[in-house]
């Protein structure tokens, strides 16, 4: 080994020894202790600096006074209003010869919509014509006899007989007219009659086909005003005392309706109250459509609307976290009144409109705050 190499190795070894001695003699400071996790104070609140709020991923939103409580998931169906729809039916049985209109067609009041062959209808029409002719003849005879009686040409008994005949013929005319009262028909020839549209509107439903037998008063067609449409909805009986006309309903497709009538009994099949609402925009819907509806009931005093994500389940209820300045508090939810989409409506004595509640990072807050009452 050369002299130069030995000197280099010696110098390196000396430097290592000096470095080791210096490290041992150098004043040493303790490493900073790990920052302590936030802990709740004795009053049940948790102080968090802005950096801690950000680090925990806590998001905030403000509460508001609730104006309504949603009652979602109600089954509903669109129907033609009772006062804006009428059936096309015949007072007599017969056989359908021809359908003159089909579903979806617009019709005018008095327009022929169906041709029917019915012997009973023809007899009733003939009876009315005969009764009208006999009543006219009896009236003319009674007037002639009254004139003859005044001239002393006939006896009073003959005049009384003419009057009695006229009264009998008039009674028969009334009977024959009543047999046809409400029958919107006209004679079409060849032993057939035509049923006429009772109102102007659209044919919503056709219940018969050509060649089919039609019983007396059986529905053949349903005609309704297309500018009006109702929504029939079943509501749990427990809400009966809170229902009133004017309450709004929202549909899953974005449509809206307004409650106009509430039934007095329960539907036997569903055991729910039958209520009727009026569509705000009926042209966007069709009779027979089924919907899932949300009824908005009046909110009780003190009800609070807040984001649904602010609620965390706890036991049989829920809890939220309110921020007061730099402190967070656990807020028990007394009652969850309802949920509509992303909004929950609650009763909570420790909440008021306009306060901030955590909508993200709630699991971290729940872990750091005690389970005791964290109210005011």
C-alpha positions, 0 to 999 in steps of 0.5 A: 500500500502506498504512503499516499493511500495510507494517509487518505485512509487515516484522514477519513477515519479521523473525520468519522471519529470527530463526527461521531464525537460531535454528534454525541456532544451536540445539544439535542432537542426533543422532536415535536410531539404529534398534535393532539386530536380535537376533543370536546369541551365540558359544555359538549362543544368542539372547537375547530380551527379553519384548517381543521375544518378543511382537513376533516372535509367538513362542508356546511349549509344553512337551515331554513324554515319549512313551509311544507312536509312532503308525503312521498310515494303516493300511488296516483292515476290520471282520470277525466273529471266527473263534471267534464266527461260523459258516457255514450250509452243507449237506454235500450239493448241492441247490436252495434252496427258501426263505430263512427269514431275511434279513441283519440278523435275529437267530436262535437256535441250531437255528432253521431258516434255509433250506429245501433240496431235495436227493436226496443229503440224503434218501438220507443220512437214509434210510440212517441210519434204515435202518442204525439199524433194522438195527443194533437188529434185529441186536442183539436177535437176538444177545441172543436167540441168546445166551440160547438158546445158554446153554440148549443149544437152538442151536449155538455156530456160530449164536450166532457168526453172530448176533454177526457180523451185529450187529457188521456192522450197528453198523459200517454205523450208524457209517458212516451217522452219520458221513455226517450228522455236523456236518450241522445239518439236519432233514427238512421233508417233500416231499423237502426238508430245513431247514438250522439255525442253528449258533449264536445271533447275527445273520445277517451275510451271505446268499450265496444266493437262492431257486431257486439251486443250492447246492454241497456245503459252499458257504456259504449264510448267515453267523451271528455273535455281534453282541457281538463284532467284530474289525478286520483290519489290514495292517502293514508288515513292517518293524515285525514285531519291534515288534508284540505283542498288547495294542497300541492302535489308533485309528480315524479315526472315534474308535473304538478296538481292541486288537491280539490276534494277528499273522500269521506271513506276508505278505498276497500282495496287499498284501505286509503283515503281517495282524494282528487286533484286537478292537474295544473297542465293537463295537456302534458298527460293522458287519462289512465297514466299512473304516477308516484306523487308527493303530497306537501302537507302544511308544516307545523310550527318550528319545522326546519328544512335542511339538506338530507346529508346533514342527518346521521342515524343514531339509535332509533333517531337522527342527529345533526351537527350545528356550527356556532362560530368556531365550535360544533355541537351535536343536535338531536333531531326530535322528529323526522317529519319527511324527506323530499329528494335532497331536503329533510324536514325536521323538528329539533329544538336546538335548530332555528332557520339560518344556522349552519349545519355540517353536510359533509364530514359528519362521521368525523364530528360524530366520532369526536363529539360525545353522545350526550345531549349537545343542545343549547 
